[in-house]
Amino acid sequence: MKARKLARLLLLVLLLGALGAGGAFFWLSRTGRPVRSGTIALFELAERVTVRFDSWAVPHVEAGTGRDLAMAMGWLHANERMLQMELGRRSAFGNLAELLGKDALALDKRALELRLGETAERVVESLSVEHRGLLEAYALGVNSWIERPPNGLPPELAVLFADLRPWRVADSVAFMLLLSRDLSYPLRFEELRWQWLTRAGVERLDDITGGAKLAVDGRIEEYIRQHPLSAAKKTAGDSADPQKNGSNNWALGSTRTKNEAPLVANDPHLALGVPGLWYQALMRSPDYEASGMTIPGLPLVVIGQSANLAWSFTNTELDTSDLFIEELSPDGTSVRRGQEFVPLAKQTVTIQVRGSTAVSFDL
């Protein structure tokens, strides 16, 4: 008799567990789904904005003013890509670990070392009145969604109990800086050339480069002679891929196409992500009309076309990065400038870490 009662109790527990798991799965599969029909009230709008999604779920947005258009795009981006936007701005400002825990600490430290957040704040101060106004309108649209998400937060943010802070103009600027960082990979080639120099010497550089001359400053040669061991230490360049990673775009005039209309093609060679970087849209107002690819976080078409013009961009692999060797004082508190040592500026920053104690370190 006791065995039967125990078996029934166990069966009941398993049944309740299965029902709970099923309910949780159903909730997670429904929460945060984008809204693509109905009417949404954005009280800051000056006029009514209409959004029509075509058969590919691409929104066609029509507004009476450019400000309303930017605000509507802010709401639409949040509606479809809030997870991407939240993780992106946290990545730029160095507070991913606050949401994701200690595994994100290295990413936060790197962002703080690069001063991405500080740079975004400085860029905001230099914006024109027009551009700042568009980004402020965009932020109003994002915040309208954050305050009243129609179907709740995306499941990833929901299970993390994410507390979404209001969107700021600096958050939008930070997305441009993230794109700049991702396109600044030529630094690894600089590190690779440094390895060639330290391991093969100036005399053999021409053999390695195939005849492409690399000018070597005499002071660098002197440094290598004086510090042969420290100069040849393993650097981040050891993991660099020496293979060229080209990029391309091209255009065809109307005389060279079958339908006698010009064509512009673009392959910007950006890293793959889930979700993808781009968000396709058609945007139309009396003072702005374009269709193409937008980036969540920014209110305008980045790559696309208007009624009379098409544009694209790609990475030209210009030499945008330089590697510097600094000489520190023995106690590490100052750096050589000419014949003297100048004190280093030091800033202590603290990173909040989910599930662990906060981590402080010096910049």
TORDOVEX-421784 format. One record per residue (C-alpha): residue in three letters; residue number from 0; x, y, z negated. Coordinates in Angstrom, 1 decimal. Example, Ala and Ser with C-alpha at 12.3 -4.5 7.8 and 13.67 -1.06 7.14 Angstrom:
! TORDOVEX-421784
{rest: ala nr: 0 X: 12.3 Y: -4.5 Z: -7.8}
{rest: ser nr: 1 X: 13.7 Y: -1.1 Z: -7.1}
END
This chain:
! TORDOVEX-421784
{rest: met nr: 0 X: 0.0 Y: 0.0 Z: 0.0}
{rest: lys nr: 1 X: 2.8 Y: 2.4 Z: -0.9}
{rest: ala nr: 2 X: 4.6 Y: 1.6 Z: 2.4}
{rest: arg nr: 3 X: 1.4 Y: 2.5 Z: 4.3}
{rest: lys nr: 4 X: 1.0 Y: 5.8 Z: 2.6}
{rest: leu nr: 5 X: 4.7 Y: 6.6 Z: 3.2}
{rest: ala nr: 6 X: 4.3 Y: 5.7 Z: 6.9}
{rest: arg nr: 7 X: 1.2 Y: 7.9 Z: 7.2}
{rest: leu nr: 8 X: 3.0 Y: 10.8 Z: 5.4}
{rest: leu nr: 9 X: 6.0 Y: 10.4 Z: 7.7}
{rest: leu nr: 10 X: 3.7 Y: 10.3 Z: 10.8}
{rest: leu nr: 11 X: 2.0 Y: 13.5 Z: 9.6}
{rest: val nr: 12 X: 5.3 Y: 15.3 Z: 9.1}
{rest: leu nr: 13 X: 6.5 Y: 14.3 Z: 12.6}
{rest: leu nr: 14 X: 3.1 Y: 15.4 Z: 14.1}
{rest: leu nr: 15 X: 3.3 Y: 18.8 Z: 12.4}
{rest: gly nr: 16 X: 6.9 Y: 19.1 Z: 13.4}
{rest: ala nr: 17 X: 6.0 Y: 18.4 Z: 17.0}
{rest: leu nr: 18 X: 3.1 Y: 20.8 Z: 16.9}
{rest: gly nr: 19 X: 5.4 Y: 23.5 Z: 15.4}
{rest: ala nr: 20 X: 8.1 Y: 22.9 Z: 18.0}
{rest: gly nr: 21 X: 5.5 Y: 22.9 Z: 20.8}
{rest: gly nr: 22 X: 4.0 Y: 26.2 Z: 19.5}
{rest: ala nr: 23 X: 7.4 Y: 27.8 Z: 19.2}
{rest: phe nr: 24 X: 8.3 Y: 26.7 Z: 22.8}
{rest: phe nr: 25 X: 5.0 Y: 28.1 Z: 24.1}
{rest: trp nr: 26 X: 5.5 Y: 31.4 Z: 22.3}
{rest: leu nr: 27 X: 9.1 Y: 31.7 Z: 23.6}
{rest: ser nr: 28 X: 8.0 Y: 30.9 Z: 27.1}
{rest: arg nr: 29 X: 5.4 Y: 33.7 Z: 27.0}
{rest: thr nr: 30 X: 7.0 Y: 36.4 Z: 25.0}
{rest: gly nr: 31 X: 8.7 Y: 39.3 Z: 26.9}
{rest: arg nr: 32 X: 7.3 Y: 38.4 Z: 30.2}
{rest: pro nr: 33 X: 7.2 Y: 41.5 Z: 32.5}
{rest: val nr: 34 X: 3.9 Y: 43.3 Z: 33.1}
{rest: arg nr: 35 X: 3.1 Y: 43.7 Z: 36.8}
{rest: ser nr: 36 X: -0.5 Y: 44.7 Z: 36.8}
{rest: gly nr: 37 X: -2.9 Y: 47.0 Z: 34.9}
{rest: thr nr: 38 X: -2.5 Y: 50.5 Z: 33.5}
{rest: ile nr: 39 X: 0.2 Y: 51.7 Z: 31.1}
{rest: ala nr: 40 X: 0.0 Y: 55.1 Z: 29.3}
{rest: leu nr: 41 X: 3.2 Y: 57.1 Z: 29.3}
{rest: phe nr: 42 X: 2.1 Y: 60.3 Z: 27.5}
{rest: glu nr: 43 X: 5.2 Y: 62.3 Z: 28.7}
{rest: leu nr: 44 X: 4.3 Y: 61.9 Z: 32.4}
{rest: ala nr: 45 X: 3.3 Y: 65.1 Z: 34.1}
{rest: glu nr: 46 X: 1.2 Y: 63.3 Z: 36.8}
{rest: arg nr: 47 X: 0.0 Y: 59.8 Z: 37.5}
{rest: val nr: 48 X: 2.6 Y: 57.4 Z: 38.8}
{rest: thr nr: 49 X: 1.6 Y: 54.4 Z: 40.9}
{rest: val nr: 50 X: 3.6 Y: 51.1 Z: 41.1}
{rest: arg nr: 51 X: 2.9 Y: 48.4 Z: 43.6}
{rest: phe nr: 52 X: 4.8 Y: 45.1 Z: 43.5}
{rest: asp nr: 53 X: 5.2 Y: 43.4 Z: 46.9}
{rest: ser nr: 54 X: 5.4 Y: 39.7 Z: 47.5}
{rest: trp nr: 55 X: 9.0 Y: 39.6 Z: 46.4}
{rest: ala nr: 56 X: 8.2 Y: 41.4 Z: 43.1}
{rest: val nr: 57 X: 10.0 Y: 44.5 Z: 44.3}
{rest: pro nr: 58 X: 8.3 Y: 47.6 Z: 42.9}
{rest: his nr: 59 X: 7.2 Y: 50.5 Z: 45.2}
{rest: val nr: 60 X: 7.1 Y: 53.5 Z: 42.9}
{rest: glu nr: 61 X: 5.4 Y: 56.8 Z: 43.9}
{rest: ala nr: 62 X: 5.4 Y: 59.8 Z: 41.6}
{rest: gly nr: 63 X: 4.6 Y: 63.5 Z: 41.8}
{rest: thr nr: 64 X: 7.9 Y: 64.7 Z: 40.5}
{rest: gly nr: 65 X: 11.5 Y: 63.4 Z: 40.3}
{rest: arg nr: 66 X: 11.3 Y: 63.6 Z: 36.5}
{rest: asp nr: 67 X: 8.2 Y: 61.3 Z: 36.5}
{rest: leu nr: 68 X: 10.0 Y: 59.0 Z: 38.9}
{rest: ala nr: 69 X: 13.0 Y: 58.6 Z: 36.7}
{rest: met nr: 70 X: 10.7 Y: 58.0 Z: 33.6}
{rest: ala nr: 71 X: 8.8 Y: 55.3 Z: 35.5}
{rest: met nr: 72 X: 12.0 Y: 53.6 Z: 36.5}
{rest: gly nr: 73 X: 13.1 Y: 53.6 Z: 32.8}
{rest: trp nr: 74 X: 9.9 Y: 51.8 Z: 31.8}
{rest: leu nr: 75 X: 10.2 Y: 49.3 Z: 34.7}
{rest: his nr: 76 X: 13.8 Y: 48.5 Z: 33.9}
{rest: ala nr: 77 X: 13.0 Y: 47.9 Z: 30.3}
{rest: asn nr: 78 X: 10.0 Y: 45.9 Z: 31.3}
{rest: glu nr: 79 X: 12.1 Y: 43.5 Z: 33.4}
{rest: arg nr: 80 X: 15.7 Y: 43.8 Z: 32.0}
{rest: met nr: 81 X: 15.6 Y: 44.8 Z: 28.4}
{rest: leu nr: 82 X: 18.0 Y: 42.0 Z: 27.4}
{rest: gln nr: 83 X: 20.5 Y: 43.0 Z: 30.0}
{rest: met nr: 84 X: 20.2 Y: 46.7 Z: 28.9}
{rest: glu nr: 85 X: 20.5 Y: 46.0 Z: 25.2}
{rest: leu nr: 86 X: 23.6 Y: 43.7 Z: 25.6}
{rest: gly nr: 87 X: 25.1 Y: 46.2 Z: 28.1}
{rest: arg nr: 88 X: 25.0 Y: 49.2 Z: 25.8}
{rest: arg nr: 89 X: 26.2 Y: 47.1 Z: 22.8}
{rest: ser nr: 90 X: 29.1 Y: 45.9 Z: 25.0}
{rest: ala nr: 91 X: 30.1 Y: 49.5 Z: 25.8}
{rest: phe nr: 92 X: 29.8 Y: 50.8 Z: 22.2}
{rest: gly nr: 93 X: 31.4 Y: 47.9 Z: 20.5}
{rest: asn nr: 94 X: 28.5 Y: 46.5 Z: 18.4}
{rest: leu nr: 95 X: 27.8 Y: 43.2 Z: 20.0}
{rest: ala nr: 96 X: 28.9 Y: 41.3 Z: 16.9}
{rest: glu nr: 97 X: 26.2 Y: 43.1 Z: 14.9}
{rest: leu nr: 98 X: 23.7 Y: 41.1 Z: 16.9}
{rest: leu nr: 99 X: 25.7 Y: 38.0 Z: 18.1}
{rest: gly nr: 100 X: 28.1 Y: 37.3 Z: 15.2}
{rest: lys nr: 101 X: 31.8 Y: 36.9 Z: 15.0}
{rest: asp nr: 102 X: 32.2 Y: 35.2 Z: 18.4}
{rest: ala nr: 103 X: 31.7 Y: 38.7 Z: 19.9}
{rest: leu nr: 104 X: 34.3 Y: 40.4 Z: 17.8}
{rest: ala nr: 105 X: 37.0 Y: 40.3 Z: 20.5}
{rest: leu nr: 106 X: 34.7 Y: 42.0 Z: 23.0}
{rest: asp nr: 107 X: 33.8 Y: 44.7 Z: 20.5}
{rest: lys nr: 108 X: 37.5 Y: 45.4 Z: 19.7}
{rest: arg nr: 109 X: 38.3 Y: 45.7 Z: 23.4}
{rest: ala nr: 110 X: 35.5 Y: 48.2 Z: 24.0}
{rest: leu nr: 111 X: 36.6 Y: 50.3 Z: 21.0}
{rest: glu nr: 112 X: 40.2 Y: 50.2 Z: 22.1}
{rest: leu nr: 113 X: 39.2 Y: 51.5 Z: 25.6}
{rest: arg nr: 114 X: 37.0 Y: 54.2 Z: 23.9}
{rest: leu nr: 115 X: 34.1 Y: 53.4 Z: 26.2}
{rest: gly nr: 116 X: 31.5 Y: 54.7 Z: 23.8}
{rest: glu nr: 117 X: 33.5 Y: 57.9 Z: 23.0}
{rest: thr nr: 118 X: 34.0 Y: 58.5 Z: 26.8}
{rest: ala nr: 119 X: 30.3 Y: 58.1 Z: 27.4}
{rest: glu nr: 120 X: 29.5 Y: 60.8 Z: 24.8}
{rest: arg nr: 121 X: 32.0 Y: 63.2 Z: 26.3}
{rest: val nr: 122 X: 30.6 Y: 62.6 Z: 29.8}
{rest: val nr: 123 X: 27.1 Y: 63.5 Z: 28.5}
{rest: glu nr: 124 X: 28.4 Y: 66.9 Z: 27.4}
{rest: ser nr: 125 X: 29.7 Y: 67.7 Z: 30.9}
{rest: leu nr: 126 X: 26.5 Y: 66.7 Z: 32.8}
{rest: ser nr: 127 X: 24.7 Y: 69.2 Z: 34.9}
{rest: val nr: 128 X: 21.3 Y: 70.3 Z: 33.8}
{rest: glu nr: 129 X: 19.7 Y: 68.4 Z: 36.7}
{rest: his nr: 130 X: 21.4 Y: 65.1 Z: 36.0}
{rest: arg nr: 131 X: 21.0 Y: 65.3 Z: 32.3}
{rest: gly nr: 132 X: 17.3 Y: 66.0 Z: 32.8}
{rest: leu nr: 133 X: 16.9 Y: 62.9 Z: 34.9}
{rest: leu nr: 134 X: 18.6 Y: 60.7 Z: 32.4}
{rest: glu nr: 135 X: 16.5 Y: 62.2 Z: 29.5}
{rest: ala nr: 136 X: 13.4 Y: 61.4 Z: 31.5}
{rest: tyr nr: 137 X: 14.7 Y: 57.9 Z: 32.1}
{rest: ala nr: 138 X: 15.3 Y: 57.5 Z: 28.4}
{rest: leu nr: 139 X: 11.8 Y: 58.5 Z: 27.6}
{rest: gly nr: 140 X: 10.5 Y: 55.8 Z: 29.9}
{rest: val nr: 141 X: 12.8 Y: 53.2 Z: 28.3}
{rest: asn nr: 142 X: 11.7 Y: 54.3 Z: 24.8}
{rest: ser nr: 143 X: 8.1 Y: 54.2 Z: 25.7}
{rest: trp nr: 144 X: 8.5 Y: 50.5 Z: 26.4}
{rest: ile nr: 145 X: 10.6 Y: 49.9 Z: 23.3}
{rest: glu nr: 146 X: 7.9 Y: 51.5 Z: 21.1}
{rest: arg nr: 147 X: 5.1 Y: 49.4 Z: 22.7}
{rest: pro nr: 148 X: 6.4 Y: 46.3 Z: 24.6}
{rest: pro nr: 149 X: 3.3 Y: 44.9 Z: 26.2}
{rest: asn nr: 150 X: 4.2 Y: 41.3 Z: 25.8}
{rest: gly nr: 151 X: 6.8 Y: 41.6 Z: 23.1}
{rest: leu nr: 152 X: 10.6 Y: 41.4 Z: 23.3}
{rest: pro nr: 153 X: 12.4 Y: 39.0 Z: 25.6}
{rest: pro nr: 154 X: 12.8 Y: 35.6 Z: 24.0}
{rest: glu nr: 155 X: 16.5 Y: 36.0 Z: 23.4}
{rest: leu nr: 156 X: 16.0 Y: 39.2 Z: 21.5}
{rest: ala nr: 157 X: 13.0 Y: 37.9 Z: 19.7}
{rest: val nr: 158 X: 14.8 Y: 34.9 Z: 18.2}
{rest: leu nr: 159 X: 17.7 Y: 37.2 Z: 17.2}
{rest: phe nr: 160 X: 15.2 Y: 39.5 Z: 15.5}
{rest: ala nr: 161 X: 16.9 Y: 42.4 Z: 17.4}
{rest: asp nr: 162 X: 16.2 Y: 45.9 Z: 16.1}
{rest: leu nr: 163 X: 16.2 Y: 48.0 Z: 19.3}
{rest: arg nr: 164 X: 17.4 Y: 51.5 Z: 18.7}
{rest: pro nr: 165 X: 16.0 Y: 54.3 Z: 20.9}
{rest: trp nr: 166 X: 17.6 Y: 54.6 Z: 24.3}
{rest: arg nr: 167 X: 19.9 Y: 57.6 Z: 24.7}
{rest: val nr: 168 X: 21.5 Y: 59.4 Z: 27.7}
{rest: ala nr: 169 X: 24.9 Y: 58.2 Z: 26.5}
{rest: asp nr: 170 X: 23.6 Y: 54.6 Z: 26.9}
{rest: ser nr: 171 X: 22.9 Y: 55.2 Z: 30.6}
{rest: val nr: 172 X: 26.3 Y: 56.8 Z: 31.1}
{rest: ala nr: 173 X: 27.9 Y: 53.8 Z: 29.4}
{rest: phe nr: 174 X: 26.6 Y: 51.6 Z: 32.1}
{rest: met nr: 175 X: 28.5 Y: 53.6 Z: 34.7}
{rest: leu nr: 176 X: 31.6 Y: 53.1 Z: 32.5}
{rest: leu nr: 177 X: 31.0 Y: 49.3 Z: 32.3}
{rest: leu nr: 178 X: 30.9 Y: 49.2 Z: 36.1}
{rest: ser nr: 179 X: 34.1 Y: 51.3 Z: 36.3}
{rest: arg nr: 180 X: 35.8 Y: 48.9 Z: 33.9}
{rest: asp nr: 181 X: 34.7 Y: 45.8 Z: 35.9}
{rest: leu nr: 182 X: 36.2 Y: 47.4 Z: 39.1}
{rest: ser nr: 183 X: 39.5 Y: 48.3 Z: 37.5}
{rest: tyr nr: 184 X: 41.0 Y: 44.9 Z: 37.7}
{rest: pro nr: 185 X: 44.2 Y: 46.0 Z: 39.7}
{rest: leu nr: 186 X: 45.9 Y: 46.4 Z: 36.2}
{rest: arg nr: 187 X: 46.5 Y: 42.7 Z: 36.4}
{rest: phe nr: 188 X: 48.6 Y: 43.2 Z: 39.5}
{rest: glu nr: 189 X: 50.6 Y: 45.9 Z: 37.7}
{rest: glu nr: 190 X: 51.3 Y: 43.3 Z: 34.9}
{rest: leu nr: 191 X: 52.2 Y: 40.7 Z: 37.5}
{rest: arg nr: 192 X: 54.7 Y: 43.0 Z: 39.2}
{rest: trp nr: 193 X: 56.2 Y: 43.7 Z: 35.7}
{rest: gln nr: 194 X: 56.7 Y: 39.9 Z: 35.3}
{rest: trp nr: 195 X: 58.4 Y: 39.7 Z: 38.7}
{rest: leu nr: 196 X: 60.7 Y: 42.5 Z: 37.7}
{rest: thr nr: 197 X: 61.7 Y: 41.1 Z: 34.3}
{rest: arg nr: 198 X: 62.1 Y: 37.5 Z: 35.5}
{rest: ala nr: 199 X: 63.6 Y: 38.0 Z: 38.9}
{rest: gly nr: 200 X: 65.4 Y: 41.3 Z: 38.6}
{rest: val nr: 201 X: 65.3 Y: 44.4 Z: 40.9}
{rest: glu nr: 202 X: 67.6 Y: 42.8 Z: 43.5}
{rest: arg nr: 203 X: 65.2 Y: 40.0 Z: 44.3}
{rest: leu nr: 204 X: 62.0 Y: 42.0 Z: 44.3}
{rest: asp nr: 205 X: 62.0 Y: 42.3 Z: 48.1}
{rest: asp nr: 206 X: 62.1 Y: 38.5 Z: 48.5}
{rest: ile nr: 207 X: 59.0 Y: 38.2 Z: 46.2}
{rest: thr nr: 208 X: 57.0 Y: 40.9 Z: 47.9}
{rest: gly nr: 209 X: 57.8 Y: 39.9 Z: 51.4}
{rest: gly nr: 210 X: 59.6 Y: 43.1 Z: 52.2}
{rest: ala nr: 211 X: 57.0 Y: 45.5 Z: 50.6}
{rest: lys nr: 212 X: 59.1 Y: 48.0 Z: 48.8}
{rest: leu nr: 213 X: 58.4 Y: 48.5 Z: 45.1}
{rest: ala nr: 214 X: 60.1 Y: 51.6 Z: 43.8}
{rest: val nr: 215 X: 61.7 Y: 50.9 Z: 40.4}
{rest: asp nr: 216 X: 62.5 Y: 53.9 Z: 38.2}
{rest: gly nr: 217 X: 66.1 Y: 53.8 Z: 36.8}
{rest: arg nr: 218 X: 64.9 Y: 54.2 Z: 33.3}
{rest: ile nr: 219 X: 62.9 Y: 50.9 Z: 33.6}
{rest: glu nr: 220 X: 65.9 Y: 49.1 Z: 34.9}
{rest: glu nr: 221 X: 67.9 Y: 50.5 Z: 31.9}
{rest: tyr nr: 222 X: 65.1 Y: 49.3 Z: 29.5}
{rest: ile nr: 223 X: 65.2 Y: 45.8 Z: 30.9}
{rest: arg nr: 224 X: 69.0 Y: 45.6 Z: 30.5}
{rest: gln nr: 225 X: 68.7 Y: 46.8 Z: 26.8}
{rest: his nr: 226 X: 65.7 Y: 44.7 Z: 25.9}
{rest: pro nr: 227 X: 65.9 Y: 41.5 Z: 28.0}
{rest: leu nr: 228 X: 64.0 Y: 39.3 Z: 25.6}
{rest: ser nr: 229 X: 61.1 Y: 41.7 Z: 24.7}
{rest: ala nr: 230 X: 60.7 Y: 42.8 Z: 28.3}
{rest: ala nr: 231 X: 60.2 Y: 39.2 Z: 29.5}
{rest: lys nr: 232 X: 57.6 Y: 38.3 Z: 26.8}
{rest: lys nr: 233 X: 54.4 Y: 36.7 Z: 28.0}
{rest: thr nr: 234 X: 51.7 Y: 39.4 Z: 28.9}
{rest: ala nr: 235 X: 48.1 Y: 39.3 Z: 30.0}
{rest: gly nr: 236 X: 49.4 Y: 39.1 Z: 33.5}
{rest: asp nr: 237 X: 50.4 Y: 35.5 Z: 33.1}
{rest: ser nr: 238 X: 46.7 Y: 34.6 Z: 33.5}
{rest: ala nr: 239 X: 46.2 Y: 36.9 Z: 36.4}
{rest: asp nr: 240 X: 45.1 Y: 35.6 Z: 39.8}
{rest: pro nr: 241 X: 47.8 Y: 36.8 Z: 42.2}
{rest: gln nr: 242 X: 45.4 Y: 36.1 Z: 45.2}
{rest: lys nr: 243 X: 44.0 Y: 39.3 Z: 46.8}
{rest: asn nr: 244 X: 40.3 Y: 39.7 Z: 46.1}
{rest: gly nr: 245 X: 39.1 Y: 41.8 Z: 49.0}
{rest: ser nr: 246 X: 35.8 Y: 43.6 Z: 49.5}
{rest: asn nr: 247 X: 33.9 Y: 44.9 Z: 52.5}
{rest: asn nr: 248 X: 31.2 Y: 46.9 Z: 54.0}
{rest: trp nr: 249 X: 30.4 Y: 47.8 Z: 57.6}
{rest: ala nr: 250 X: 28.0 Y: 49.7 Z: 59.9}
{rest: leu nr: 251 X: 26.6 Y: 49.2 Z: 63.4}
{rest: gly nr: 252 X: 25.3 Y: 52.1 Z: 65.5}
{rest: ser nr: 253 X: 21.9 Y: 51.9 Z: 67.2}
{rest: thr nr: 254 X: 23.5 Y: 51.1 Z: 70.6}
{rest: arg nr: 255 X: 24.9 Y: 47.8 Z: 69.2}
{rest: thr nr: 256 X: 21.7 Y: 46.3 Z: 67.6}
{rest: lys nr: 257 X: 18.8 Y: 44.4 Z: 69.1}
{rest: asn nr: 258 X: 16.1 Y: 46.7 Z: 67.9}
{rest: glu nr: 259 X: 18.2 Y: 49.8 Z: 68.6}
{rest: ala nr: 260 X: 18.3 Y: 50.9 Z: 65.0}
{rest: pro nr: 261 X: 21.5 Y: 51.3 Z: 63.0}
{rest: leu nr: 262 X: 22.5 Y: 48.7 Z: 60.4}
{rest: val nr: 263 X: 24.5 Y: 49.0 Z: 57.2}
{rest: ala nr: 264 X: 25.8 Y: 46.0 Z: 55.4}
{rest: asn nr: 265 X: 27.5 Y: 45.9 Z: 52.0}
{rest: asp nr: 266 X: 29.3 Y: 43.3 Z: 49.9}
{rest: pro nr: 267 X: 30.5 Y: 45.1 Z: 46.7}
{rest: his nr: 268 X: 32.2 Y: 41.9 Z: 45.3}
{rest: leu nr: 269 X: 30.9 Y: 42.4 Z: 41.8}
{rest: ala nr: 270 X: 30.9 Y: 39.6 Z: 39.2}
{rest: leu nr: 271 X: 27.9 Y: 37.3 Z: 39.1}
{rest: gly nr: 272 X: 25.7 Y: 37.5 Z: 36.0}
{rest: val nr: 273 X: 22.4 Y: 36.3 Z: 34.6}
{rest: pro nr: 274 X: 20.4 Y: 38.2 Z: 35.3}
{rest: gly nr: 275 X: 22.1 Y: 39.8 Z: 38.3}
{rest: leu nr: 276 X: 23.4 Y: 43.4 Z: 38.1}
{rest: trp nr: 277 X: 21.0 Y: 44.8 Z: 40.7}
{rest: tyr nr: 278 X: 17.3 Y: 45.7 Z: 40.5}
{rest: gln nr: 279 X: 15.7 Y: 46.3 Z: 43.9}
{rest: ala nr: 280 X: 13.1 Y: 49.1 Z: 44.1}
{rest: leu nr: 281 X: 11.6 Y: 51.7 Z: 46.5}
{rest: met nr: 282 X: 11.3 Y: 55.1 Z: 44.9}
{rest: arg nr: 283 X: 9.3 Y: 58.0 Z: 46.3}
{rest: ser nr: 284 X: 8.5 Y: 61.5 Z: 45.1}
{rest: pro nr: 285 X: 8.4 Y: 64.9 Z: 46.9}
{rest: asp nr: 286 X: 12.0 Y: 65.6 Z: 46.1}
{rest: tyr nr: 287 X: 13.5 Y: 62.1 Z: 46.3}
{rest: glu nr: 288 X: 12.9 Y: 59.0 Z: 48.5}
{rest: ala nr: 289 X: 15.1 Y: 56.0 Z: 48.7}
{rest: ser nr: 290 X: 14.9 Y: 52.2 Z: 48.7}
{rest: gly nr: 291 X: 17.6 Y: 49.7 Z: 47.7}
{rest: met nr: 292 X: 19.5 Y: 48.6 Z: 44.7}
{rest: thr nr: 293 X: 19.3 Y: 50.2 Z: 41.3}
{rest: ile nr: 294 X: 21.2 Y: 49.3 Z: 38.2}
{rest: pro nr: 295 X: 19.2 Y: 48.9 Z: 34.9}
{rest: gly nr: 296 X: 20.4 Y: 51.8 Z: 32.8}
{rest: leu nr: 297 X: 20.4 Y: 54.3 Z: 35.6}
{rest: pro nr: 298 X: 17.4 Y: 56.0 Z: 37.3}
{rest: leu nr: 299 X: 18.4 Y: 56.3 Z: 41.0}
{rest: val nr: 300 X: 19.2 Y: 54.0 Z: 43.9}
{rest: val nr: 301 X: 22.9 Y: 53.2 Z: 43.9}
{rest: ile nr: 302 X: 23.1 Y: 51.3 Z: 47.3}
{rest: gly nr: 303 X: 20.3 Y: 51.7 Z: 49.7}
{rest: gln nr: 304 X: 18.7 Y: 53.9 Z: 52.3}
{rest: ser nr: 305 X: 16.4 Y: 56.9 Z: 52.8}
{rest: ala nr: 306 X: 14.3 Y: 57.7 Z: 55.9}
{rest: asn nr: 307 X: 17.4 Y: 59.1 Z: 57.7}
{rest: leu nr: 308 X: 20.4 Y: 57.7 Z: 55.9}
{rest: ala nr: 309 X: 21.8 Y: 54.4 Z: 54.6}
{rest: trp nr: 310 X: 24.8 Y: 54.1 Z: 52.3}
{rest: ser nr: 311 X: 27.0 Y: 51.5 Z: 50.7}
{rest: phe nr: 312 X: 30.2 Y: 51.3 Z: 48.7}
{rest: thr nr: 313 X: 32.8 Y: 48.8 Z: 47.9}
{rest: asn nr: 314 X: 36.1 Y: 48.4 Z: 46.0}
{rest: thr nr: 315 X: 39.0 Y: 49.8 Z: 48.0}
{rest: glu nr: 316 X: 41.6 Y: 48.3 Z: 45.6}
{rest: leu nr: 317 X: 43.4 Y: 51.6 Z: 45.2}
{rest: asp nr: 318 X: 46.1 Y: 51.8 Z: 42.6}
{rest: thr nr: 319 X: 44.0 Y: 53.2 Z: 39.8}
{rest: ser nr: 320 X: 45.9 Y: 51.7 Z: 36.9}
{rest: asp nr: 321 X: 49.3 Y: 52.2 Z: 35.4}
{rest: leu nr: 322 X: 51.2 Y: 50.2 Z: 32.8}
{rest: phe nr: 323 X: 53.2 Y: 52.2 Z: 30.3}
{rest: ile nr: 324 X: 56.0 Y: 51.1 Z: 28.0}
{rest: glu nr: 325 X: 56.0 Y: 53.0 Z: 24.7}
{rest: glu nr: 326 X: 58.8 Y: 53.1 Z: 22.2}
{rest: leu nr: 327 X: 57.6 Y: 53.2 Z: 18.6}
{rest: ser nr: 328 X: 59.5 Y: 54.2 Z: 15.6}
{rest: pro nr: 329 X: 60.8 Y: 51.4 Z: 13.3}
{rest: asp nr: 330 X: 57.8 Y: 51.9 Z: 11.0}
{rest: gly nr: 331 X: 55.3 Y: 52.0 Z: 13.8}
{rest: thr nr: 332 X: 53.8 Y: 55.3 Z: 12.9}
{rest: ser nr: 333 X: 55.2 Y: 57.5 Z: 15.7}
{rest: val nr: 334 X: 56.1 Y: 57.3 Z: 19.4}
{rest: arg nr: 335 X: 59.0 Y: 58.7 Z: 21.3}
{rest: arg nr: 336 X: 58.4 Y: 61.8 Z: 23.4}
{rest: gly nr: 337 X: 61.6 Y: 62.9 Z: 25.0}
{rest: gln nr: 338 X: 64.3 Y: 63.2 Z: 22.3}
{rest: glu nr: 339 X: 61.9 Y: 63.1 Z: 19.3}
{rest: phe nr: 340 X: 59.2 Y: 60.9 Z: 17.8}
{rest: val nr: 341 X: 55.6 Y: 62.2 Z: 17.6}
{rest: pro nr: 342 X: 53.2 Y: 60.9 Z: 14.9}
{rest: leu nr: 343 X: 50.5 Y: 58.5 Z: 16.3}
{rest: ala nr: 344 X: 46.9 Y: 59.4 Z: 15.8}
{rest: lys nr: 345 X: 45.1 Y: 56.7 Z: 13.8}
{rest: gln nr: 346 X: 41.5 Y: 56.0 Z: 13.5}
{rest: thr nr: 347 X: 40.0 Y: 53.2 Z: 11.3}
{rest: val nr: 348 X: 36.8 Y: 51.7 Z: 12.8}
{rest: thr nr: 349 X: 34.4 Y: 49.2 Z: 11.2}
{rest: ile nr: 350 X: 32.5 Y: 46.5 Z: 13.1}
{rest: gln nr: 351 X: 29.4 Y: 45.1 Z: 11.5}
{rest: val nr: 352 X: 29.3 Y: 41.3 Z: 12.0}
{rest: arg nr: 353 X: 26.1 Y: 39.3 Z: 11.8}
{rest: gly nr: 354 X: 26.2 Y: 36.5 Z: 9.2}
{rest: ser nr: 355 X: 29.6 Y: 37.6 Z: 8.0}
{rest: thr nr: 356 X: 31.5 Y: 40.5 Z: 6.3}
{rest: ala nr: 357 X: 32.2 Y: 43.7 Z: 8.3}
{rest: val nr: 358 X: 35.7 Y: 43.9 Z: 10.0}
{rest: ser nr: 359 X: 37.8 Y: 47.1 Z: 9.9}
{rest: phe nr: 360 X: 40.9 Y: 47.7 Z: 12.0}
{rest: asp nr: 361 X: 43.0 Y: 50.7 Z: 13.2}
{rest: leu nr: 362 X: 43.0 Y: 52.2 Z: 16.6}
END
